[in-house]
Amino acid sequence: MKYKINLFGVTRDIVGSNITEIQMSQTADVQAILGKLKADFPKLQAIKSLLVAVNSEYAESDLILSENDEIALIPPVSGG
Protein backbone atom coordinates (compact mmCIF):
# COMPACT_ATOMS: atom_id res chain seq x y z
CA MET A 1 0.00 0.00 0.00
CA LYS A 2 1.20 3.50 -0.78
CA TYR A 3 0.76 6.32 1.71
CA LYS A 4 1.24 10.03 1.06
CA ILE A 5 2.49 12.07 4.02
CA ASN A 6 2.36 15.86 4.31
CA LEU A 7 5.33 17.39 6.11
CA PHE A 8 5.64 20.66 8.01
CA GLY A 9 8.38 22.65 9.73
CA VAL A 10 11.50 20.72 10.62
CA THR A 11 10.11 17.47 9.18
CA ARG A 12 9.89 19.17 5.78
CA ASP A 13 13.48 20.37 6.18
CA ILE A 14 14.73 16.88 7.06
CA VAL A 15 12.95 15.14 4.19
CA GLY A 16 13.63 17.93 1.72
CA SER A 17 10.05 18.17 0.47
CA ASN A 18 6.61 19.06 1.82
CA ILE A 19 5.18 15.69 0.70
CA THR A 20 6.65 12.20 0.68
CA GLU A 21 5.25 8.81 -0.21
CA ILE A 22 6.10 5.50 1.38
CA GLN A 23 5.28 1.98 0.30
CA MET A 24 4.24 -0.65 2.83
CA SER A 25 3.71 -4.34 2.06
CA GLN A 26 0.35 -4.37 3.81
CA THR A 27 -2.14 -2.16 5.60
CA ALA A 28 -0.33 -0.18 8.28
CA ASP A 29 -1.12 1.68 11.46
CA VAL A 30 0.24 5.07 12.50
CA GLN A 31 3.08 3.48 14.49
CA ALA A 32 4.27 1.45 11.47
CA ILE A 33 4.20 4.50 9.20
CA LEU A 34 6.13 6.55 11.74
CA GLY A 35 8.66 3.74 12.15
CA LYS A 36 9.19 3.51 8.39
CA LEU A 37 9.64 7.26 8.08
CA LYS A 38 12.19 7.27 10.91
CA ALA A 39 14.05 4.40 9.24
CA ASP A 40 14.06 6.18 5.88
CA PHE A 41 14.96 9.57 7.40
CA PRO A 42 17.00 8.88 10.59
CA LYS A 43 17.14 12.57 11.58
CA LEU A 44 13.41 12.32 12.36
CA GLN A 45 14.35 10.15 15.36
CA ALA A 46 15.76 13.22 17.10
CA ILE A 47 12.31 14.86 17.24
CA LYS A 48 10.94 13.89 20.64
CA SER A 49 7.29 14.94 20.33
CA LEU A 50 6.45 14.20 16.72
CA LEU A 51 2.69 13.85 16.25
CA VAL A 52 0.71 12.34 13.40
CA ALA A 53 -2.58 13.72 12.15
CA VAL A 54 -4.94 11.64 10.02
CA ASN A 55 -7.76 13.39 8.19
CA SER A 56 -7.11 16.61 10.15
CA GLU A 57 -7.28 14.95 13.60
CA TYR A 58 -4.47 13.83 15.87
CA ALA A 59 -4.16 10.06 15.63
CA GLU A 60 -3.33 7.34 18.13
CA SER A 61 -0.48 4.99 17.25
CA ASP A 62 -2.78 1.99 16.68
CA LEU A 63 -5.07 3.71 14.14
CA ILE A 64 -5.22 1.61 10.95
CA LEU A 65 -4.67 3.72 7.83
CA SER A 66 -6.05 3.52 4.31
CA GLU A 67 -4.35 4.78 1.16
CA ASN A 68 -6.91 7.58 0.88
CA ASP A 69 -6.22 9.02 4.34
CA GLU A 70 -4.67 12.47 4.60
CA ILE A 71 -1.61 11.90 6.79
CA ALA A 72 0.55 14.69 8.23
CA LEU A 73 3.60 14.81 10.49
CA ILE A 74 3.25 17.55 13.05
CA PRO A 75 6.56 18.64 14.64
CA PRO A 76 6.76 20.53 17.92
CA VAL A 77 5.93 24.20 17.59
CA SER A 78 7.83 26.85 19.50
CA GLY A 79 7.55 30.56 19.65
CA GLY A 80 6.25 33.23 21.81
matplotlib code that plots the C-alpha trace (Angstrom):
import matplotlib.pyplot as plt

x = [0.0, 1.2, 0.8, 1.2, 2.5, 2.4, 5.3, 5.6, 8.4, 11.5, 10.1, 9.9, 13.5, 14.7, 13.0, 13.6, 10.0, 6.6, 5.2, 6.7, 5.2, 6.1, 5.3, 4.2, 3.7, 0.4, -2.1, -0.3, -1.1, 0.2, 3.1, 4.3, 4.2, 6.1, 8.7, 9.2, 9.6, 12.2, 14.1, 14.1, 15.0, 17.0, 17.1, 13.4, 14.3, 15.8, 12.3, 10.9, 7.3, 6.4, 2.7, 0.7, -2.6, -4.9, -7.8, -7.1, -7.3, -4.5, -4.2, -3.3, -0.5, -2.8, -5.1, -5.2, -4.7, -6.0, -4.4, -6.9, -6.2, -4.7, -1.6, 0.5, 3.6, 3.3, 6.6, 6.8, 5.9, 7.8, 7.6, 6.3]
y = [0.0, 3.5, 6.3, 10.0, 12.1, 15.9, 17.4, 20.7, 22.7, 20.7, 17.5, 19.2, 20.4, 16.9, 15.1, 17.9, 18.2, 19.1, 15.7, 12.2, 8.8, 5.5, 2.0, -0.6, -4.3, -4.4, -2.2, -0.2, 1.7, 5.1, 3.5, 1.4, 4.5, 6.6, 3.7, 3.5, 7.3, 7.3, 4.4, 6.2, 9.6, 8.9, 12.6, 12.3, 10.1, 13.2, 14.9, 13.9, 14.9, 14.2, 13.9, 12.3, 13.7, 11.6, 13.4, 16.6, 15.0, 13.8, 10.1, 7.3, 5.0, 2.0, 3.7, 1.6, 3.7, 3.5, 4.8, 7.6, 9.0, 12.5, 11.9, 14.7, 14.8, 17.5, 18.6, 20.5, 24.2, 26.8, 30.6, 33.2]
z = [0.0, -0.8, 1.7, 1.1, 4.0, 4.3, 6.1, 8.0, 9.7, 10.6, 9.2, 5.8, 6.2, 7.1, 4.2, 1.7, 0.5, 1.8, 0.7, 0.7, -0.2, 1.4, 0.3, 2.8, 2.1, 3.8, 5.6, 8.3, 11.5, 12.5, 14.5, 11.5, 9.2, 11.7, 12.2, 8.4, 8.1, 10.9, 9.2, 5.9, 7.4, 10.6, 11.6, 12.4, 15.4, 17.1, 17.2, 20.6, 20.3, 16.7, 16.3, 13.4, 12.1, 10.0, 8.2, 10.2, 13.6, 15.9, 15.6, 18.1, 17.2, 16.7, 14.1, 10.9, 7.8, 4.3, 1.2, 0.9, 4.3, 4.6, 6.8, 8.2, 10.5, 13.1, 14.6, 17.9, 17.6, 19.5, 19.6, 21.8]

ax = plt.figure().add_subplot(projection="3d")
ax.plot(x, y, z, "-o")
ax.set_aspect("equal")
plt.show()
